[in-house]
Amino acid sequence: MRHVSAVRTRGITFPQVGEVQVFQRPGCPERGLWVAEANGEADGTPRAIPPRETIRSLLDSGDIRMRTARITATGLTLAAALLAGTAATTAQAQAAEPAPVPACSLANTKTTVRNVPRPINHQLLTVTNTSSKPCFAYGAPHLAFDAAQNVVSVVDDSIPQAVVTLEPGESAYAGINLSAADGSGTDGRYASVLRVSFDEGDGTESRARTVKLPKGTWVDSKAAVTYWQSDVESALMW
């Protein structure tokens, strides 16, 4: 018998004809398009196929149990299960992906500055994560004293091996060299406040936060700040 792209329901035996295979094409409703073929003789001569009307009458009389509907329903159930499984897997994968870590900013930190006994002419700037999620302390803080337009220069050699990550409650540190120890700086003056901005991680700078400086803070043109460090010792070694 040649191949028929259809679902076989069963065989029907007709007198002087033999068994006739009845098929239903997938996607067709019951009583839809039917195909029947008869087994041939031993020498390959095909026997006559009973009229389609005869086969249809048998189908209509209920003599042949329809299995296609059951097969189709099973296929739909399996497809729905596969789709549901795929959706669940996708949702689990998305849930498993960690949320992006934000930059440390005005919104999720507090900032303080204090004098240190050494090195001389230095202060320690501390930023603490006050949020419930980690944040990245990118680059170096952007500093300016009082109303100065010039930003304090950065100590390039102080760049850390990796961006400092602050878990909730943790702190990062930057050392501020206020003035030249040998007096070579110019424009020396007392400063009362420090304006601190954060690196957003994409090359932009946040709005400035004003921090009160310790009384008697003297600064000059040689002032410089380190990159954010994970410990105090690293921040004050420059």
Backbone hydrogen bonds, N-H to C=O, Kabsch-Sander energy under -0.5 kcal/mol:
donor,donor_aa,acceptor,acceptor_aa,energy
6,A,4,V,-2.1
7,V,24,Q,-3.3
8,R,6,A,-0.6
9,T,22,V,-2.2
10,R,22,V,-0.7
12,I,20,V,-2.6
14,F,12,I,-0.6
14,F,18,G,-2.3
17,V,14,F,-1.8
18,G,14,F,-2.8
20,V,12,I,-3.4
21,Q,37,E,-2.8
22,V,10,R,-1.8
23,F,35,V,-2.1
24,Q,7,V,-2.2
25,R,33,L,-1.2
28,C,25,R,-1.7
32,G,29,P,-1.4
34,W,32,G,-0.5
35,V,23,F,-1.3
37,E,21,Q,-1.5
39,N,19,E,-1.6
41,E,45,T,-3.2
44,G,41,E,-1.7
54,T,51,P,-0.6
55,I,51,P,-1.7
56,R,52,R,-2.8
57,S,53,E,-2.4
58,L,54,T,-1.7
59,L,55,I,-2.2
60,D,56,R,-3.0
61,S,57,S,-2.0
62,G,58,L,-0.5
62,G,59,L,-1.2
63,D,58,L,-1.7
64,I,58,L,-0.6
65,R,63,D,-0.5
71,I,67,R,-2.6
72,T,68,T,-3.6
73,A,69,A,-2.7
74,T,70,R,-2.5
75,G,71,I,-2.6
76,L,72,T,-2.6
77,T,73,A,-2.5
78,L,74,T,-2.6
79,A,75,G,-2.6
80,A,76,L,-2.8
81,A,77,T,-2.4
82,L,78,L,-2.6
83,L,79,A,-2.6
84,A,80,A,-2.7
85,G,81,A,-2.7
86,T,82,L,-2.6
87,A,83,L,-2.6
88,A,84,A,-2.6
89,T,85,G,-2.5
90,T,86,T,-2.5
91,A,87,A,-2.6
92,Q,88,A,-2.4
93,A,89,T,-2.5
94,Q,90,T,-2.5
95,A,91,A,-2.5
96,A,92,Q,-1.9
97,E,93,A,-1.1
104,C,136,F,-3.4
109,T,105,S,-0.6
110,K,128,T,-1.7
112,T,126,T,-2.4
114,R,124,L,-1.7
116,V,122,H,-1.2
122,H,119,P,-0.9
123,Q,176,I,-2.0
124,L,114,R,-2.9
125,L,123,Q,-0.5
125,L,174,A,-3.0
126,T,112,T,-2.9
126,T,124,L,-0.5
127,V,172,A,-2.3
128,T,110,K,-2.5
129,N,170,E,-2.7
130,T,108,N,-2.4
130,T,128,T,-0.6
131,S,108,N,-0.9
135,C,166,L,-1.8
136,F,102,P,-2.5
137,A,164,V,-3.2
138,Y,136,F,-1.2
138,Y,199,D,-0.5
142,H,197,S,-2.5
143,L,141,P,-0.7
144,A,195,R,-1.3
146,D,193,V,-2.4
148,A,145,F,-2.5
152,V,143,L,-2.8
153,S,223,A,-0.9
155,V,225,V,-2.6
156,D,154,V,-1.0
158,S,155,V,-1.7
159,I,156,D,-1.4
164,V,137,A,-0.9
166,L,135,C,-3.2
166,L,164,V,-0.5
167,E,165,T,-0.6
169,G,129,N,-2.4
170,E,167,E,-2.7
172,A,127,V,-2.5
173,Y,229,Q,-2.6
174,A,125,L,-2.2
176,I,123,Q,-3.0
177,N,175,G,-0.6
177,N,224,A,-2.9
178,L,121,N,-3.0
178,L,176,I,-0.8
179,S,121,N,-0.6
183,G,180,A,-1.3
189,R,219,V,-2.3
191,A,217,T,-2.6
194,L,211,V,-3.1
195,R,144,A,-3.3
196,V,194,L,-0.6
196,V,209,R,-3.4
197,S,142,H,-2.3
199,D,138,Y,-0.5
200,E,198,F,-0.5
200,E,204,T,-2.5
206,S,198,F,-2.7
209,R,196,V,-3.2
211,V,194,L,-3.1
211,V,209,R,-0.5
213,L,192,S,-2.6
217,T,191,A,-0.5
217,T,214,P,-1.1
219,V,189,R,-2.9
220,D,178,L,-1.7
221,S,186,T,-2.6
223,A,220,D,-1.6
224,A,177,N,-2.1
225,V,153,S,-2.2
226,T,175,G,-1.8
228,W,139,G,-2.3
229,Q,173,Y,-3.0
235,A,231,D,-1.3
236,L,232,V,-1.6
237,M,234,S,-0.7
